[in-house]
Amino acid sequence: MSNSDNGGALIGLMWIVTIGISIGSGIMAWNWIEPNSFFGAIGFLIV
């Protein structure tokens, strides 16, 4: 009986997807707020 364990690859893929989603949402929030001043940067951090 052979039991191949691909759980490690799946977990690694999920980490990559999670990091990609985090970076993508940060870029989208940055473009939405467009902080050109100190208060704009504070607004970005709140979002």
Number of C-alpha atoms within 10 A of each C-alpha: 3 4 5 6 8 8 9 9 10 11 11 11 12 12 12 12 12 12 12 12 12 12 12 12 12 15 11 12 15 17 11 11 15 13 14 8 9 9 10 14 15 12 15 17 12 7 11
